[in-house]
Amino acid sequence: MLLVVSCNPEVKQIDIQGHRGCRGLMPENTIPAFEKAIELGVTTLELDIAISKDNKVVVTHEPYMNPLICRDAKGEVIPDSLETHYNLYKMNYNEIKQFDCGLKNHPRFPEQQKIKTFKPLLSDVFDLVKRKNSDVKFNIEIKSEQDYYNIFTPEPKTYVALVLNELKRNDMLSRVILQSFDIKILRQIRKQSPKTEIALLVDEHEEIWDKISKLDIVKSPEIISPYYKLLDEKKVRNLKAENFKVIPWTINEEKDMEQMIKWKVDGIITDYPNRLNNVLKL
């Protein structure tokens, strides 16, 4: 289900991707955020995952408890000096659930509603979608980098196998895009599940075509997902000419959303799906 942009003279479809659910409105990567995003009519839930000590697939942006958004199991502030102390890969999920990640004020998101909540399992998000009888898709970032291997995350082969097993167990493989900045993760996805749609993430310090060339897989990624300021109209046109879908991140200002739609991107990842709805006049 993609939404038609009614203000465009051409029939144009856009994939509305709620970043970490809807981080601008609700605590990121939590069940309340995903529920709100579904209510706002997103077509895709964008989220991040890591792995716990007991091999559970946990929805989280960092593989540790970020002091900016989480308190410890006793409700105490986590000092910045202990940022990586609570390593999820060294914690069982029952321990992870004890940390609140929804009551702290987020300095970058003043509209974000405060609610006591915790890091859910990926299966919890799937259960929510099933209860809602929603046909929403999922864009799942596998958080990984070489310095994390066997410290904060499994090495790529094992990591990807754990994620794919969870998707198969929940019968969600066909509704998922798997994305990563880590080229080794994307190579493993192609090897272990060749038909799964993948997105190459490109950060603000990288060059799009340079990173594509480094990927070196038999079948190119279906989607290129760069930091939005890396794009211009020509780059979007050239990427689409090579049959890539273009889904930039993370676009929160309406003027930037309008620009991306004008350039005919295929989707927009945003912390504020409500603002994108306004632009699309939904």
Backbone bond lengths (Angstrom), bond angles and torsions (degrees), N, CA, C in turn:
res aa  C-N    CA-C-N  psi(-1)  N-CA   C-N-CA  omega(-1)  CA-C   N-CA-C  phi
1 M - - - 1.460 - - 1.520 109.35 -
2 L 1.328 118.42 109.58 1.452 123.30 173.98 1.520 108.01 -113.54
3 L 1.311 116.50 153.74 1.443 121.10 -174.56 1.511 110.96 -100.61
4 V 1.328 116.17 138.71 1.458 121.92 -178.21 1.524 109.15 -85.09
5 V 1.316 116.73 133.45 1.450 122.11 176.56 1.523 107.88 -83.84
6 S 1.324 115.21 104.72 1.457 120.01 -171.55 1.517 112.83 -70.52
7 C 1.369 117.96 -24.19 1.462 120.52 -175.95 1.529 112.05 -83.00
8 N 1.302 118.19 -6.60 1.454 121.82 -179.07 1.520 108.78 -88.82
9 P 1.348 117.59 130.71 1.462 118.61 179.90 1.520 112.30 -63.20
10 E 1.341 117.54 -28.77 1.451 120.44 173.31 1.515 108.33 -90.49
11 V 1.323 116.56 151.82 1.451 119.18 174.87 1.521 108.48 -70.64
12 K 1.310 116.42 115.81 1.469 121.33 -174.54 1.514 109.06 -128.83
13 Q 1.314 115.58 131.95 1.450 119.81 179.35 1.521 109.19 -109.19
14 I 1.317 115.29 141.15 1.456 120.53 -177.71 1.521 109.28 -133.77
15 D 1.314 115.26 136.42 1.459 121.80 178.05 1.531 107.70 -91.29
16 I 1.320 116.60 113.32 1.466 121.97 179.94 1.519 108.36 -87.29
17 Q 1.340 116.29 108.48 1.455 120.95 -176.57 1.524 109.86 -107.31
18 G 1.323 115.68 117.10 1.455 121.90 179.27 1.514 110.31 -80.19
19 H 1.332 117.47 110.09 1.465 123.35 -174.41 1.522 110.70 -70.71
20 R 1.327 115.34 119.20 1.467 121.97 -176.71 1.539 109.61 52.79
21 G 1.317 115.05 35.22 1.464 122.38 -175.41 1.506 108.57 94.17
22 C 1.308 116.06 -88.55 1.473 122.83 172.46 1.525 106.70 -159.98
23 R 1.307 115.96 74.46 1.470 122.39 -169.65 1.526 112.94 -58.24
24 G 1.319 117.52 -27.99 1.453 119.19 179.30 1.512 113.80 -69.31
25 L 1.339 115.94 -18.86 1.465 120.39 -172.77 1.519 113.74 -116.58
26 M 1.330 117.10 -29.33 1.473 122.00 -176.81 1.533 108.82 -139.25
27 P 1.346 117.62 159.32 1.468 119.22 178.81 1.532 111.43 -55.71
28 E 1.320 115.25 133.93 1.459 121.39 -171.34 1.525 113.89 -62.79
29 N 1.338 114.31 144.66 1.467 121.37 172.88 1.526 112.86 54.74
30 T 1.329 115.93 39.66 1.463 121.00 177.70 1.526 109.34 -123.90
31 I 1.311 115.98 161.97 1.469 119.92 178.59 1.532 111.54 -58.41
32 P 1.353 119.96 -43.55 1.471 118.37 176.55 1.529 113.31 -58.56
33 A 1.333 117.48 -35.39 1.469 120.54 178.88 1.528 111.21 -67.92
34 F 1.314 116.87 -41.20 1.462 119.90 -179.86 1.529 110.91 -70.61
35 E 1.313 115.77 -37.03 1.467 119.32 178.16 1.527 110.50 -63.80
36 K 1.330 116.13 -44.52 1.466 120.33 178.56 1.522 110.98 -63.42
37 A 1.310 117.17 -40.81 1.462 121.12 -179.98 1.524 111.12 -62.02
38 I 1.327 116.41 -41.42 1.462 120.34 177.37 1.533 110.05 -62.86
39 E 1.333 116.26 -41.83 1.465 120.51 178.12 1.522 111.77 -61.58
40 L 1.341 116.67 -32.97 1.464 121.28 179.82 1.527 112.51 -80.27
41 G 1.328 116.88 -6.00 1.458 120.60 173.50 1.512 115.98 88.47
42 V 1.342 117.39 23.11 1.471 117.74 176.10 1.520 109.79 -59.74
43 T 1.320 115.63 151.77 1.460 119.64 176.59 1.526 111.03 -94.35
44 T 1.353 116.16 -20.62 1.459 121.26 179.62 1.523 109.85 -140.21
45 L 1.323 116.16 135.52 1.459 121.94 171.01 1.527 107.75 -92.50
46 E 1.331 116.26 117.34 1.461 120.80 175.42 1.521 107.66 -93.39
47 L 1.329 117.20 133.57 1.458 120.46 -177.87 1.524 109.59 -155.02
48 D 1.339 114.80 170.28 1.465 121.68 -177.55 1.521 109.35 -123.93
49 I 1.323 115.46 152.71 1.467 118.06 179.67 1.525 111.95 -137.94
50 A 1.341 113.37 155.96 1.456 122.76 171.87 1.526 107.07 -141.43
51 I 1.323 116.86 -177.78 1.458 121.77 -175.01 1.532 109.92 -121.33
52 S 1.325 116.58 136.09 1.463 121.59 177.73 1.530 110.43 -86.26
53 K 1.318 115.65 172.69 1.466 121.54 178.92 1.524 111.27 -58.66
54 D 1.357 116.42 -36.44 1.462 120.57 -179.96 1.532 111.96 -92.40
55 N 1.336 116.39 24.62 1.476 124.13 172.25 1.528 113.74 63.11
56 K 1.318 116.80 31.57 1.457 120.86 172.59 1.530 108.76 -87.63
57 V 1.325 116.46 145.06 1.461 121.09 176.78 1.530 107.85 -89.55
58 V 1.337 115.22 109.24 1.463 122.53 -172.67 1.525 109.72 -104.72
59 V 1.328 115.95 137.62 1.463 120.78 178.14 1.526 108.60 -84.84
60 T 1.329 116.00 114.70 1.457 121.92 -175.50 1.516 109.64 -166.94
61 H 1.314 117.45 145.87 1.461 119.56 178.05 1.517 111.86 -80.07
62 E 1.325 117.44 -36.48 1.457 121.88 176.86 1.521 109.90 -110.16
63 P 1.330 117.77 151.97 1.469 119.65 175.89 1.531 111.34 -84.66
64 Y 1.319 115.90 28.92 1.460 123.15 177.41 1.525 107.66 -153.95
65 M 1.318 117.13 173.82 1.460 121.31 179.97 1.529 109.62 -84.25
66 N 1.307 116.00 108.55 1.455 122.35 -178.90 1.533 109.55 -73.00
67 P 1.354 119.21 118.55 1.464 121.20 -178.52 1.527 113.86 -60.90
68 L 1.334 116.60 -21.03 1.460 120.16 179.59 1.522 112.26 -66.02
69 I 1.344 116.59 -30.85 1.468 119.21 -174.26 1.525 114.35 -122.97
70 C 1.334 118.34 -12.49 1.466 120.56 -173.89 1.529 112.57 -119.96
71 R 1.321 115.63 151.38 1.462 123.48 168.56 1.515 107.89 -113.44
72 D 1.320 116.17 160.66 1.460 118.52 -177.16 1.523 111.61 -75.90
73 A 1.313 117.07 -178.30 1.464 121.96 -173.86 1.523 112.93 -63.57
74 K 1.335 117.09 -20.00 1.470 121.41 177.73 1.527 112.20 -96.41
75 G 1.319 116.32 3.97 1.455 120.62 -179.32 1.514 114.00 82.75
76 E 1.335 116.51 11.70 1.462 121.40 -178.79 1.530 110.83 -89.24
77 V 1.332 115.39 153.28 1.460 121.29 176.25 1.534 109.69 -64.07
78 I 1.316 116.20 137.61 1.462 121.44 175.00 1.532 107.54 -90.99
79 P 1.327 118.82 118.84 1.473 120.44 179.74 1.531 110.86 -62.74
80 D 1.328 115.84 147.07 1.463 119.77 177.96 1.525 111.60 -58.10
81 S 1.312 115.88 -30.13 1.470 120.14 -179.64 1.523 112.09 -65.93
82 L 1.343 116.36 -17.74 1.465 120.85 179.47 1.536 111.22 -108.74
83 E 1.337 115.97 25.46 1.470 121.11 -174.09 1.524 112.83 -50.95
84 T 1.320 117.39 -45.06 1.459 120.20 -176.80 1.536 112.54 -101.12
85 H 1.318 116.06 9.41 1.464 120.16 -177.01 1.527 111.51 -63.82
86 Y 1.337 115.83 -43.12 1.464 120.15 -179.37 1.529 108.84 -88.71
87 N 1.309 115.17 79.29 1.451 124.84 -176.30 1.532 108.67 -80.59
88 L 1.328 116.87 114.62 1.469 120.67 -175.53 1.525 112.39 -60.85
89 Y 1.319 116.20 -29.96 1.466 120.59 -179.33 1.532 111.76 -71.19
90 K 1.337 115.82 -12.70 1.469 121.32 177.28 1.526 111.74 -109.21
91 M 1.348 116.35 8.39 1.464 121.71 -178.20 1.519 110.20 -121.93
92 N 1.331 117.14 137.80 1.462 120.47 170.80 1.523 109.21 -72.16
93 Y 1.341 115.58 154.66 1.462 117.79 -175.16 1.524 112.56 -61.94
94 N 1.335 118.40 -33.94 1.463 119.71 177.95 1.527 111.77 -59.44
95 E 1.328 117.66 -31.03 1.464 121.45 174.52 1.532 110.58 -72.49
96 I 1.309 116.31 -43.96 1.471 121.52 -178.22 1.526 110.98 -58.57
97 K 1.323 116.92 -39.17 1.470 121.53 -177.81 1.525 113.35 -62.83
98 Q 1.316 117.27 -19.33 1.463 120.52 -176.22 1.529 112.23 -78.01
99 F 1.320 117.78 -12.51 1.465 121.70 -177.26 1.528 110.30 -91.25
100 D 1.326 116.25 125.51 1.466 119.72 177.12 1.530 109.69 -79.94
101 C 1.332 115.62 132.60 1.466 120.84 179.38 1.526 111.34 -130.18
102 G 1.334 115.53 34.70 1.461 118.10 -178.43 1.519 116.43 -138.62
103 L 1.332 118.30 -7.26 1.463 120.51 -174.27 1.526 114.26 -98.56
104 K 1.311 118.56 -16.03 1.466 120.14 -178.69 1.533 110.52 -75.65
105 N 1.336 116.32 142.79 1.460 120.20 174.77 1.527 109.17 -72.40
106 H 1.314 115.70 131.56 1.470 119.98 179.09 1.520 108.44 -95.26
107 P 1.330 118.75 119.92 1.467 120.80 -175.47 1.518 114.75 -62.17
108 R 1.323 117.25 -25.67 1.470 120.19 -177.94 1.517 113.52 -90.99
109 F 1.332 116.79 -11.41 1.462 119.67 -174.16 1.534 111.10 -133.31
110 P 1.333 116.23 76.82 1.468 120.43 -175.87 1.528 114.30 -64.07
111 E 1.338 117.56 -22.14 1.468 120.66 179.31 1.535 112.39 -82.57
112 Q 1.320 116.75 -6.90 1.461 120.37 -174.56 1.527 110.61 -67.68
113 Q 1.326 115.94 124.18 1.469 121.76 178.76 1.524 110.09 -72.92
114 K 1.323 115.41 138.35 1.470 120.13 178.43 1.532 109.47 -90.53
115 I 1.316 116.04 132.69 1.463 120.49 178.63 1.529 108.29 -154.96
116 K 1.305 116.90 138.26 1.466 120.05 179.63 1.527 108.58 -69.99
117 T 1.319 115.33 120.68 1.465 119.40 -177.63 1.525 109.16 -160.26
118 F 1.313 116.82 174.50 1.464 121.44 -174.03 1.525 110.09 -138.67
119 K 1.314 115.85 173.69 1.458 121.32 178.18 1.532 109.05 -72.99
120 P 1.330 118.09 118.20 1.470 119.68 -178.45 1.523 112.09 -84.16
121 L 1.303 114.75 167.14 1.466 120.62 167.57 1.525 108.96 -78.64
122 L 1.320 116.47 155.32 1.458 119.98 174.08 1.521 110.27 -58.43
123 S 1.317 116.96 -37.25 1.471 120.60 179.26 1.528 111.35 -64.09
124 D 1.333 118.10 -29.46 1.467 121.23 176.11 1.527 110.68 -64.81
125 V 1.328 116.88 -38.39 1.465 120.84 178.16 1.525 109.78 -66.88
126 F 1.321 116.75 -42.10 1.459 120.04 177.01 1.531 110.73 -61.92
127 D 1.323 117.02 -40.84 1.469 121.08 178.86 1.528 110.68 -62.18
128 L 1.331 116.83 -41.04 1.466 120.82 177.56 1.524 110.75 -59.42
129 V 1.321 116.51 -47.53 1.460 121.23 -177.74 1.528 110.62 -63.03
130 K 1.320 116.04 -38.99 1.464 119.85 178.08 1.529 110.93 -65.68
131 R 1.337 116.85 -41.92 1.472 120.57 178.36 1.530 111.33 -62.59
132 K 1.320 114.97 -36.83 1.466 120.94 -179.55 1.532 111.84 -79.09
133 N 1.317 115.97 -7.46 1.463 121.75 -176.36 1.528 110.73 53.79
134 S 1.333 114.76 41.47 1.463 121.35 -176.63 1.523 110.51 -94.42
135 D 1.338 115.34 146.63 1.467 119.95 175.84 1.535 111.66 -100.56
136 V 1.334 115.99 19.24 1.456 121.37 179.95 1.531 110.60 -58.45
137 K 1.328 115.34 148.21 1.467 120.85 175.64 1.527 109.59 -97.63
138 F 1.329 115.83 178.68 1.463 121.75 -176.57 1.523 109.66 -132.54
139 N 1.314 115.49 133.50 1.458 121.89 172.42 1.524 106.09 -116.38
140 I 1.319 115.70 103.71 1.466 121.57 -169.08 1.528 109.93 -106.95
141 E 1.333 114.73 117.57 1.465 118.48 176.09 1.523 110.24 -88.45
142 I 1.304 115.46 124.16 1.461 121.32 173.50 1.527 107.13 -86.69
143 K 1.337 115.37 106.66 1.461 121.25 -176.56 1.521 109.34 -72.83
144 S 1.316 115.75 117.52 1.460 118.95 -174.74 1.518 110.34 -162.31
145 E 1.313 116.03 145.22 1.456 123.14 168.95 1.520 107.56 -156.18
146 Q 1.292 116.42 158.19 1.467 120.00 -170.94 1.534 112.90 -57.09
147 D 1.319 117.26 -38.00 1.469 120.45 -178.97 1.526 112.85 -67.98
148 Y 1.340 116.63 -14.29 1.469 121.35 -179.14 1.527 113.31 -88.12
149 Y 1.342 117.29 -19.96 1.465 120.42 -170.89 1.533 111.19 -55.36
150 N 1.351 113.39 127.00 1.470 122.41 177.45 1.533 113.76 63.25
151 I 1.329 116.39 11.50 1.463 121.36 173.58 1.527 109.66 -118.38
152 F 1.332 115.61 -56.85 1.459 120.84 176.98 1.529 112.88 -107.87
153 T 1.314 116.52 -18.05 1.466 121.50 -178.80 1.525 109.14 -145.43
154 P 1.318 117.05 162.56 1.477 119.08 170.79 1.527 109.89 -67.03
155 E 1.322 116.31 165.35 1.465 118.84 171.22 1.528 108.01 -70.59
156 P 1.339 117.89 158.54 1.464 121.16 -167.93 1.523 116.82 -52.08
157 K 1.324 119.09 -44.34 1.464 120.46 -176.61 1.524 111.21 -60.06
158 T 1.318 116.95 -47.99 1.465 121.38 -179.97 1.525 111.04 -68.09
159 Y 1.324 115.71 -42.33 1.468 122.24 -178.85 1.526 110.41 -56.81
160 V 1.320 115.98 -52.39 1.467 120.76 -178.53 1.529 110.79 -62.97
161 A 1.318 117.66 -39.87 1.467 120.96 179.19 1.527 111.03 -60.92
162 L 1.325 117.25 -41.90 1.464 121.19 178.82 1.529 111.32 -62.69
163 V 1.321 115.97 -43.01 1.467 120.10 -179.83 1.521 111.17 -67.04
164 L 1.325 117.34 -46.39 1.461 120.59 -179.91 1.523 111.54 -62.00
165 N 1.321 117.25 -40.01 1.467 120.34 177.87 1.523 111.06 -60.84
166 E 1.334 116.46 -39.10 1.471 119.84 179.19 1.524 111.11 -67.80
167 L 1.312 116.94 -39.85 1.464 120.53 178.08 1.524 110.96 -64.19
168 K 1.325 116.68 -42.54 1.470 120.65 179.25 1.523 110.98 -66.81
169 R 1.317 116.07 -41.23 1.472 120.73 -178.85 1.530 111.22 -60.90
170 N 1.315 116.02 -32.78 1.467 121.22 -179.34 1.527 112.88 -98.05
171 D 1.332 116.73 5.85 1.458 122.68 178.93 1.540 111.24 55.67
172 M 1.329 115.94 45.63 1.461 121.49 -176.67 1.528 113.27 -119.67
173 L 1.305 118.31 3.06 1.460 121.02 -173.87 1.529 112.07 -57.68
174 S 1.327 117.14 -36.53 1.462 120.71 -176.31 1.525 112.90 -76.83
175 R 1.335 117.04 -10.00 1.469 120.18 -177.28 1.528 112.37 -106.73
176 V 1.316 116.22 13.04 1.461 120.01 -168.92 1.524 112.56 -120.32
177 I 1.341 114.93 139.30 1.463 123.27 161.15 1.522 105.64 -103.16
178 L 1.318 117.82 135.26 1.462 121.41 173.02 1.522 108.32 -108.46
179 Q 1.331 115.66 126.37 1.460 120.60 -176.68 1.525 110.02 -125.38
180 S 1.335 114.92 154.95 1.463 119.67 176.89 1.522 109.75 -165.58
181 F 1.346 115.31 152.54 1.458 121.52 168.32 1.521 110.23 -80.89
182 D 1.326 116.09 -21.44 1.461 122.56 -173.61 1.536 109.66 -85.19
183 I 1.314 116.15 111.49 1.464 122.08 -178.09 1.529 111.53 -59.52
184 K 1.333 117.22 -36.14 1.468 120.30 -178.54 1.527 111.45 -65.44
185 I 1.311 116.43 -32.45 1.473 120.57 175.91 1.528 109.82 -66.16
186 L 1.332 117.14 -46.01 1.464 120.41 -178.91 1.524 111.55 -64.32
187 R 1.318 116.49 -37.15 1.478 119.55 176.15 1.519 111.11 -61.86
188 Q 1.330 116.71 -40.38 1.461 120.40 179.70 1.528 111.83 -68.23
189 I 1.323 116.56 -36.76 1.471 118.92 177.71 1.534 109.38 -62.46
190 R 1.333 116.36 -46.47 1.461 119.93 179.21 1.526 111.22 -59.70
191 K 1.327 116.13 -38.09 1.464 120.28 -177.98 1.519 111.57 -71.81
192 Q 1.333 116.90 -43.69 1.459 121.08 -173.72 1.529 113.55 -86.41
193 S 1.335 117.13 -26.33 1.461 120.74 -177.43 1.529 109.14 -146.90
194 P 1.340 117.01 75.42 1.474 121.18 -170.17 1.520 115.14 -57.96
195 K 1.331 118.23 -26.44 1.460 119.95 -176.32 1.523 113.46 -88.42
196 T 1.322 117.07 -7.53 1.463 120.24 -178.74 1.525 110.08 -71.91
197 E 1.327 115.65 132.28 1.458 121.29 179.94 1.532 109.55 -70.07
198 I 1.339 116.37 132.08 1.457 119.40 -179.62 1.524 110.84 -124.89
199 A 1.340 114.09 152.69 1.462 121.56 178.72 1.527 108.81 -125.54
200 L 1.320 115.56 128.98 1.460 122.12 175.53 1.521 108.21 -88.23
201 L 1.331 116.29 116.18 1.453 121.35 176.53 1.525 110.14 -85.05
202 V 1.319 115.73 137.39 1.469 121.57 -179.61 1.523 107.64 -126.53
203 D 1.338 116.58 122.97 1.466 118.07 -176.90 1.528 111.16 -90.78
204 E 1.310 115.09 175.43 1.460 120.87 -170.81 1.525 113.74 -66.07
205 H 1.323 117.88 -17.16 1.465 121.82 -178.86 1.531 112.43 -98.32
206 E 1.331 117.07 5.16 1.457 121.75 -178.18 1.526 110.54 -111.47
207 E 1.321 115.00 164.03 1.460 120.88 175.52 1.527 107.56 -109.06
208 I 1.312 117.02 133.15 1.466 122.22 -169.25 1.528 111.99 -58.44
209 W 1.346 117.78 -56.07 1.467 119.99 -174.59 1.517 111.77 -68.77
210 D 1.321 116.29 -31.24 1.459 119.90 176.98 1.528 110.51 -62.81
211 K 1.339 116.39 -42.47 1.463 119.12 -179.05 1.528 110.85 -71.03
212 I 1.314 117.37 -37.12 1.467 120.35 176.50 1.529 110.09 -58.48
213 S 1.324 116.09 -42.68 1.468 120.04 -177.75 1.527 112.00 -66.72
214 K 1.322 117.37 -28.26 1.461 121.00 -179.32 1.523 112.71 -78.08
215 L 1.323 116.79 -17.20 1.463 119.96 -174.94 1.523 111.92 -63.01
216 D 1.320 116.61 -45.19 1.471 121.09 170.65 1.530 112.77 53.97
217 I 1.349 115.81 58.52 1.460 120.66 173.85 1.520 109.07 -123.75
218 V 1.318 115.93 157.39 1.474 120.83 -175.25 1.515 110.77 -59.93
219 K 1.326 116.47 -45.42 1.457 121.16 -179.31 1.522 108.96 -112.42
220 S 1.323 117.20 122.79 1.461 121.72 -176.64 1.527 111.27 -62.22
221 P 1.343 117.57 157.68 1.465 119.69 174.71 1.525 110.04 -63.65
222 E 1.300 115.40 147.50 1.466 119.69 177.80 1.523 111.85 -72.24
223 I 1.332 115.56 -28.72 1.467 121.31 -171.04 1.527 110.06 -128.96
224 I 1.329 116.26 137.88 1.460 122.53 167.92 1.522 106.63 -109.75
225 S 1.322 115.34 127.16 1.461 120.66 -173.13 1.537 109.68 -126.77
226 P 1.329 116.61 85.73 1.463 120.31 -176.38 1.530 112.75 -95.40
227 Y 1.328 115.00 160.81 1.459 120.25 166.14 1.520 107.19 -55.07
228 Y 1.328 117.91 131.54 1.455 120.63 -166.05 1.532 113.80 -62.35
229 K 1.337 117.60 -27.69 1.461 119.62 -178.53 1.527 112.85 -74.13
230 L 1.329 117.51 -8.31 1.467 120.89 174.24 1.525 111.89 -77.26
231 L 1.327 116.79 -13.44 1.460 120.85 -172.51 1.527 112.34 -95.46
232 D 1.320 114.37 151.03 1.456 122.34 162.61 1.532 106.27 -140.10
233 E 1.308 116.16 176.89 1.461 119.02 -174.09 1.531 111.90 -60.74
234 K 1.328 116.94 -39.77 1.469 120.56 -179.07 1.520 111.09 -65.65
235 K 1.341 117.30 -42.52 1.460 120.25 -179.79 1.528 110.66 -63.51
236 V 1.317 116.97 -41.47 1.469 119.66 177.77 1.523 109.61 -61.91
237 R 1.303 116.55 -45.98 1.472 121.05 -179.87 1.525 111.33 -60.52
238 N 1.331 116.43 -43.32 1.467 119.89 -179.12 1.528 112.24 -67.69
239 L 1.309 117.45 -39.26 1.466 120.89 178.13 1.527 110.43 -64.32
240 K 1.329 115.91 -43.78 1.466 119.49 -179.70 1.533 111.21 -67.85
241 A 1.325 116.12 -30.89 1.470 120.00 176.88 1.524 111.61 -64.89
242 E 1.339 116.25 -24.32 1.465 121.80 176.37 1.542 111.69 -93.68
243 N 1.325 115.60 14.14 1.474 123.49 176.15 1.529 114.10 68.93
244 F 1.327 116.27 24.12 1.461 119.62 171.12 1.531 108.97 -89.30
245 K 1.322 116.25 140.55 1.455 119.53 163.49 1.525 107.23 -79.24
246 V 1.323 116.84 147.55 1.463 121.54 -178.81 1.530 108.54 -119.49
247 I 1.339 115.39 116.19 1.464 120.82 -178.80 1.531 108.08 -131.53
248 P 1.336 117.41 92.77 1.459 120.97 -176.42 1.531 113.09 -78.44
249 W 1.327 114.47 160.66 1.451 123.36 176.52 1.533 108.34 -131.14
250 T 1.294 117.69 165.84 1.454 130.77 -33.61 1.522 104.91 -103.06
251 I 1.307 117.82 117.64 1.465 123.43 -167.87 1.528 109.48 -105.79
252 N 1.337 115.93 114.48 1.464 120.41 -172.61 1.522 114.47 -116.99
253 E 1.321 117.88 -14.98 1.460 120.88 179.63 1.523 109.97 -98.34
254 E 1.320 116.32 136.19 1.458 120.45 -174.40 1.532 112.55 -61.18
255 K 1.329 117.35 -35.58 1.474 119.46 179.88 1.536 110.86 -64.14
256 D 1.334 116.24 -35.35 1.468 119.67 178.00 1.523 111.14 -72.94
257 M 1.334 116.28 -36.07 1.466 119.92 175.59 1.529 110.06 -61.25
258 E 1.333 115.98 -44.81 1.466 120.42 -179.95 1.528 111.09 -60.43
259 Q 1.352 116.00 -40.40 1.461 120.32 178.94 1.519 111.13 -63.40
260 M 1.335 116.85 -45.02 1.464 120.42 -179.20 1.531 111.52 -63.67
261 I 1.314 116.47 -38.98 1.465 120.48 178.32 1.535 110.00 -65.12
262 K 1.327 115.87 -40.05 1.471 120.27 177.27 1.524 110.77 -60.68
263 W 1.338 116.14 -36.41 1.464 120.38 -179.91 1.534 112.12 -80.36
264 K 1.318 117.08 -2.68 1.464 123.71 174.20 1.534 113.45 69.69
265 V 1.335 116.21 41.55 1.464 118.38 170.63 1.523 108.32 -66.10
266 D 1.317 116.15 160.82 1.469 121.16 -176.00 1.519 112.99 -88.48
267 G 1.319 116.05 -21.81 1.450 119.83 179.66 1.516 109.52 -161.24
268 I 1.326 115.24 164.67 1.463 121.50 178.71 1.518 108.29 -133.79
269 I 1.332 115.50 127.31 1.463 121.77 174.91 1.526 107.38 -95.46
270 T 1.330 117.25 123.72 1.455 120.96 -174.75 1.520 112.23 -143.46
271 D 1.338 115.39 148.29 1.462 121.47 173.27 1.523 111.22 -78.21
272 Y 1.337 116.21 -13.02 1.460 121.63 -174.89 1.532 110.72 -127.37
273 P 1.325 118.20 77.59 1.472 119.25 177.64 1.526 112.60 -58.96
274 N 1.335 116.56 -28.12 1.463 119.95 178.49 1.527 111.25 -63.14
275 R 1.331 117.19 -37.87 1.467 120.29 178.12 1.524 111.28 -68.47
276 L 1.328 116.38 -40.01 1.467 119.33 177.52 1.523 110.18 -65.05
277 N 1.320 117.14 -36.52 1.468 120.46 174.23 1.520 110.62 -58.58
278 N 1.342 116.48 -41.64 1.470 120.13 178.92 1.517 111.10 -60.95
279 V 1.336 115.95 -43.57 1.468 120.41 -179.90 1.525 110.45 -63.99
280 L 1.320 115.75 -39.78 1.464 120.92 -178.73 1.532 112.24 -81.31
281 K 1.340 114.85 -5.96 1.472 121.76 -179.59 1.521 111.51 59.31
282 L 1.352 115.28 44.88 1.465 120.44 179.59 1.516 109.90 -91.66
